[in-house]
């Protein structure tokens, strides 16, 4: 008999949220728009653009609910490993189908939690141009609506003290969009259905990002 994969601690994620609030509001000036769009209860996926390392912690500190993020295994090194696990984060191997991470993520949704995902898979332009199918799988399989999130301003300038971070006390905008269902209503989970869902998701996320840039006065890419 195999041992069940434990679901990350919801209490730990709440502690992580508290740490995120202290750090993000202490070091920068987050401006949060549309947080009321995040369902107050039940499973939900927060799909975040990813252009800087602070994007995940920024969302953890500004989201209205504790968030369990899928984080690349390379971040779980040294003392960060027990710390990240302790605050309810999920380690994922991006080079293969990580069954443990998949089971844990679905467990978070089954327990009515909030799952944070960088659907582009890795840090890049942060424009949702290239999505992986994992987001569609979790949304359809977990029966969870997706809330698009745009984090803007984290890469516009470099700090004087630490060039790898945005300038201290600079403004970072976090814009939450309207929740939507990824599936077509049929409940299908075939490869074709997930590919179609991924296309729908990409359009929704890209549209939200452009709306968020206009709303915040950030440059709109052409």
DRENDO-1510 file (C-alpha; in Angstrom, 1 decimal, always signed):
<recs>
REC; n; res; u; v; w
REC; 1; UNK; +0.0; +0.0; +0.0 .
REC; 2; UNK; +1.5; +3.3; -1.1 .
REC; 3; UNK; +1.5; +6.3; +1.2 .
REC; 4; UNK; -0.8; +9.1; +0.2 .
REC; 5; UNK; +0.8; +12.3; -1.0 .
REC; 6; UNK; +0.2; +15.0; +1.7 .
REC; 7; UNK; -1.5; +18.2; +0.6 .
REC; 8; UNK; +0.5; +21.3; +1.4 .
REC; 9; UNK; -0.6; +23.1; +4.6 .
REC; 10; UNK; -3.3; +25.7; +4.3 .
REC; 11; UNK; -2.1; +27.1; +7.6 .
REC; 12; UNK; +1.4; +27.3; +6.2 .
REC; 13; UNK; +0.2; +29.2; +3.2 .
REC; 14; UNK; -1.5; +31.7; +5.5 .
REC; 15; UNK; +1.8; +32.2; +7.3 .
REC; 16; UNK; +3.4; +32.7; +3.9 .
REC; 17; UNK; +0.8; +35.3; +3.1 .
REC; 18; UNK; +1.6; +37.2; +6.3 .
REC; 19; UNK; +5.3; +37.2; +5.5 .
REC; 20; UNK; +4.6; +38.3; +1.9 .
REC; 21; UNK; +2.4; +41.2; +3.2 .
REC; 22; UNK; +5.2; +42.4; +5.5 .
REC; 23; UNK; +8.0; +42.2; +2.9 .
REC; 24; UNK; +6.1; +43.5; -0.2 .
REC; 25; UNK; +4.5; +46.4; +1.5 .
REC; 26; UNK; +7.6; +47.1; +3.5 .
REC; 27; UNK; +10.0; +47.2; +0.6 .
REC; 28; UNK; +7.8; +48.5; -2.2 .
REC; 29; UNK; +4.5; +50.2; -2.8 .
REC; 30; UNK; +2.0; +47.7; -4.2 .
REC; 31; UNK; -1.1; +49.0; -5.8 .
REC; 32; UNK; -3.8; +46.3; -5.9 .
REC; 33; UNK; -6.7; +46.5; -8.3 .
REC; 34; UNK; -9.6; +44.1; -8.6 .
REC; 35; UNK; -8.8; +41.9; -5.6 .
REC; 36; UNK; -12.6; +41.5; -5.1 .
REC; 37; UNK; -12.7; +39.5; -8.3 .
REC; 38; UNK; -11.0; +36.5; -6.5 .
REC; 39; UNK; -13.7; +34.2; -5.2 .
REC; 40; UNK; -13.7; +34.3; -1.4 .
REC; 41; UNK; -14.0; +30.6; -1.0 .
REC; 42; UNK; -13.7; +27.4; -3.0 .
REC; 43; UNK; -11.0; +26.3; -5.5 .
REC; 44; UNK; -9.4; +28.9; -7.7 .
REC; 45; UNK; -6.3; +29.2; -9.9 .
REC; 46; UNK; -4.4; +32.5; -10.0 .
REC; 47; UNK; -2.6; +32.6; -13.4 .
REC; 48; UNK; +0.2; +35.2; -13.1 .
REC; 49; UNK; +2.5; +36.6; -15.8 .
REC; 50; UNK; +6.2; +36.1; -14.8 .
REC; 51; UNK; +8.9; +38.6; -15.7 .
REC; 52; UNK; +10.7; +39.0; -12.3 .
REC; 53; UNK; +11.6; +36.8; -9.3 .
REC; 54; UNK; +9.5; +39.0; -7.0 .
REC; 55; UNK; +6.2; +38.4; -9.0 .
REC; 56; UNK; +5.4; +35.3; -6.9 .
REC; 57; UNK; +6.1; +36.8; -3.5 .
REC; 58; UNK; +4.3; +40.0; -4.6 .
REC; 59; UNK; +1.1; +38.0; -5.4 .
REC; 60; UNK; +1.4; +36.1; -2.1 .
REC; 61; UNK; +1.5; +39.4; -0.3 .
REC; 62; UNK; -1.3; +41.1; -2.2 .
REC; 63; UNK; -3.8; +38.3; -2.9 .
REC; 64; UNK; -6.9; +38.3; -0.7 .
REC; 65; UNK; -6.4; +34.6; +0.1 .
REC; 66; UNK; -3.4; +32.4; +1.0 .
REC; 67; UNK; -1.8; +31.0; -2.2 .
REC; 68; UNK; +0.0; +27.7; -2.8 .
REC; 69; UNK; +2.4; +28.3; -5.7 .
REC; 70; UNK; +3.9; +25.7; -8.0 .
REC; 71; UNK; +7.6; +26.6; -7.9 .
REC; 72; UNK; +10.5; +25.1; -9.8 .
REC; 73; UNK; +12.5; +22.6; -7.9 .
REC; 74; UNK; +15.7; +24.6; -8.4 .
REC; 75; UNK; +14.4; +27.2; -5.9 .
REC; 76; UNK; +14.2; +24.5; -3.1 .
REC; 77; UNK; +17.9; +24.7; -2.1 .
REC; 78; UNK; +19.5; +24.9; +1.3 .
REC; 79; UNK; +17.4; +26.5; +4.0 .
REC; 80; UNK; +14.8; +27.6; +1.3 .
REC; 81; UNK; +13.6; +24.0; +1.0 .
REC; 82; UNK; +12.1; +23.6; +4.4 .
REC; 83; UNK; +11.0; +27.2; +4.4 .
REC; 84; UNK; +9.1; +27.0; +1.1 .
REC; 85; UNK; +7.5; +23.7; +2.1 .
REC; 86; UNK; +6.6; +25.2; +5.5 .
REC; 87; UNK; +4.6; +28.0; +4.0 .
REC; 88; UNK; +2.7; +25.6; +1.8 .
REC; 89; UNK; +4.5; +25.9; -1.5 .
REC; 90; UNK; +4.8; +23.1; -4.1 .
REC; 91; UNK; +8.0; +21.9; -5.6 .
REC; 92; UNK; +7.7; +20.9; -9.3 .
REC; 93; UNK; +10.1; +19.3; -11.7 .
REC; 94; UNK; +9.6; +21.2; -15.0 .
REC; 95; UNK; +11.5; +18.6; -17.0 .
REC; 96; UNK; +9.0; +15.8; -16.6 .
REC; 97; UNK; +5.5; +15.0; -15.6 .
REC; 98; UNK; +5.9; +15.5; -11.8 .
REC; 99; UNK; +3.2; +13.2; -10.4 .
REC; 100; UNK; +3.8; +14.3; -6.8 .
REC; 101; UNK; +3.4; +18.0; -7.7 .
REC; 102; UNK; +0.3; +17.2; -9.8 .
REC; 103; UNK; -1.3; +15.3; -7.0 .
REC; 104; UNK; -0.5; +18.0; -4.5 .
REC; 105; UNK; -1.9; +20.7; -6.7 .
REC; 106; UNK; -5.1; +18.9; -7.3 .
REC; 107; UNK; -5.3; +18.3; -3.6 .
REC; 108; UNK; -5.1; +22.0; -2.9 .
REC; 109; UNK; -8.0; +22.6; -5.3 .
REC; 110; UNK; -10.0; +19.6; -3.9 .
REC; 111; UNK; -9.6; +21.2; -0.4 .
REC; 112; UNK; -11.0; +24.5; -1.8 .
REC; 113; UNK; -7.6; +26.3; -1.8 .
REC; 114; UNK; -6.0; +28.8; -4.1 .
REC; 115; UNK; -3.3; +27.5; -6.5 .
REC; 116; UNK; -0.8; +30.0; -8.0 .
REC; 117; UNK; +0.6; +29.2; -11.4 .
REC; 118; UNK; +3.0; +30.8; -13.8 .
REC; 119; UNK; +1.4; +29.5; -17.0 .
REC; 120; UNK; +4.4; +30.5; -19.2 .
REC; 121; UNK; +6.4; +27.9; -17.3 .
REC; 122; UNK; +9.4; +30.2; -16.6 .
REC; 123; UNK; +10.4; +33.8; -16.2 .
REC; 124; UNK; +10.5; +35.7; -19.5 .
REC; 125; UNK; +8.7; +38.6; -21.2 .
REC; 126; UNK; +5.7; +38.1; -18.9 .
REC; 127; UNK; +3.2; +38.6; -21.7 .
REC; 128; UNK; +1.5; +35.2; -21.7 .
REC; 129; UNK; +2.7; +34.6; -25.3 .
REC; 130; UNK; +3.6; +31.0; -24.7 .
REC; 131; UNK; +1.4; +28.9; -22.4 .
REC; 132; UNK; +1.9; +25.4; -21.3 .
REC; 133; UNK; -1.0; +22.9; -21.1 .
REC; 134; UNK; -0.6; +22.4; -17.3 .
REC; 135; UNK; -2.9; +25.3; -16.5 .
REC; 136; UNK; -5.7; +23.9; -18.6 .
REC; 137; UNK; -5.3; +20.5; -17.0 .
REC; 138; UNK; -5.5; +21.8; -13.5 .
REC; 139; UNK; -8.5; +24.0; -14.3 .
REC; 140; UNK; -10.5; +21.3; -16.0 .
REC; 141; UNK; -9.5; +18.4; -13.8 .
REC; 142; UNK; -9.8; +20.4; -10.6 .
REC; 143; UNK; -13.0; +22.2; -11.6 .
REC; 144; UNK; -11.5; +25.5; -10.7 .
REC; 145; UNK; -12.1; +28.9; -12.3 .
REC; 146; UNK; -9.1; +30.9; -13.4 .
REC; 147; UNK; -8.4; +34.4; -12.3 .
REC; 148; UNK; -5.8; +36.2; -14.5 .
REC; 149; UNK; -3.3; +38.3; -12.6 .
REC; 150; UNK; -1.0; +40.9; -14.1 .
REC; 151; UNK; +2.0; +42.1; -12.1 .
REC; 152; UNK; +3.4; +45.2; -13.7 .
REC; 153; UNK; +6.4; +47.4; -12.8 .
REC; 154; UNK; +8.7; +44.8; -11.4 .
REC; 155; UNK; +11.1; +45.1; -14.4 .
REC; 156; UNK; +10.9; +48.8; -15.4 .
REC; 157; UNK; +13.9; +49.9; -13.4 .
REC; 158; UNK; +16.7; +48.5; -11.3 .
REC; 159; UNK; +17.4; +49.3; -7.7 .
REC; 160; UNK; +20.5; +51.2; -6.6 .
REC; 161; UNK; +21.3; +49.0; -3.6 .
REC; 162; UNK; +20.4; +45.7; -5.3 .
REC; 163; UNK; +20.3; +45.9; -9.0 .
REC; 164; UNK; +18.4; +42.6; -9.4 .
REC; 165; UNK; +15.4; +44.1; -7.6 .
REC; 166; UNK; +13.1; +47.0; -8.4 .
REC; 167; UNK; +14.0; +50.2; -6.7 .
REC; 168; UNK; +12.9; +50.2; -3.0 .
REC; 169; UNK; +9.6; +51.9; -2.4 .
REC; 170; UNK; +8.8; +51.9; -6.1 .
REC; 171; UNK; +5.2; +51.2; -7.3 .
REC; 172; UNK; +4.3; +47.7; -8.4 .
REC; 173; UNK; +0.8; +47.2; -9.8 .
REC; 174; UNK; -1.1; +43.9; -9.2 .
REC; 175; UNK; -4.3; +43.7; -11.3 .
REC; 176; UNK; -6.8; +40.9; -10.8 .
REC; 177; UNK; -9.1; +40.1; -13.7 .
REC; 178; UNK; -12.5; +38.4; -13.9 .
REC; 179; UNK; -12.7; +34.7; -13.1 .
REC; 180; UNK; -13.5; +32.4; -16.0 .
REC; 181; UNK; -13.9; +28.7; -16.7 .
REC; 182; UNK; -11.3; +27.1; -19.0 .
REC; 183; UNK; -13.4; +24.2; -20.2 .
REC; 184; UNK; -16.1; +24.2; -22.9 .
REC; 185; UNK; -18.8; +22.9; -20.5 .
REC; 186; UNK; -18.5; +19.3; -21.8 .
REC; 187; UNK; -16.3; +18.1; -19.0 .
REC; 188; UNK; -13.9; +16.5; -21.6 .
REC; 189; UNK; -10.3; +16.0; -20.6 .
REC; 190; UNK; -8.9; +14.7; -23.9 .
REC; 191; UNK; -5.7; +16.1; -25.3 .
REC; 192; UNK; -7.7; +17.9; -28.0 .
REC; 193; UNK; -10.0; +19.4; -25.3 .
REC; 194; UNK; -7.0; +20.6; -23.2 .
REC; 195; UNK; -5.3; +22.1; -26.3 .
REC; 196; UNK; -8.5; +24.0; -27.1 .
REC; 197; UNK; -8.8; +25.2; -23.5 .
REC; 198; UNK; -5.2; +26.4; -23.6 .
REC; 199; UNK; -6.0; +28.5; -26.6 .
REC; 200; UNK; -9.0; +30.0; -24.8 .
REC; 201; UNK; -6.9; +30.7; -21.7 .
REC; 202; UNK; -4.1; +32.4; -23.7 .
REC; 203; UNK; -6.6; +34.8; -25.3 .
REC; 204; UNK; -8.2; +35.6; -21.9 .
REC; 205; UNK; -4.9; +36.2; -20.2 .
REC; 206; UNK; -3.4; +38.3; -23.0 .
REC; 207; UNK; -6.5; +40.4; -23.1 .
REC; 208; UNK; -6.4; +40.9; -19.4 .
REC; 209; UNK; -2.7; +41.9; -19.5 .
REC; 210; UNK; -3.4; +44.6; -22.1 .
REC; 211; UNK; -6.4; +45.9; -20.1 .
REC; 212; UNK; -4.2; +46.0; -17.0 .
REC; 213; UNK; -1.6; +48.0; -18.8 .
REC; 214; UNK; -4.1; +50.6; -20.0 .
REC; 215; UNK; -5.8; +50.7; -16.5 .
REC; 216; UNK; -2.5; +51.4; -14.8 .
REC; 217; UNK; -0.9; +53.6; -17.4 .
REC; 218; UNK; +1.9; +51.1; -18.1 .
REC; 219; UNK; +3.2; +50.9; -21.7 .
REC; 220; UNK; +1.0; +48.8; -24.0 .
REC; 221; UNK; +3.1; +46.6; -26.3 .
REC; 222; UNK; +2.3; +46.8; -30.0 .
</recs>
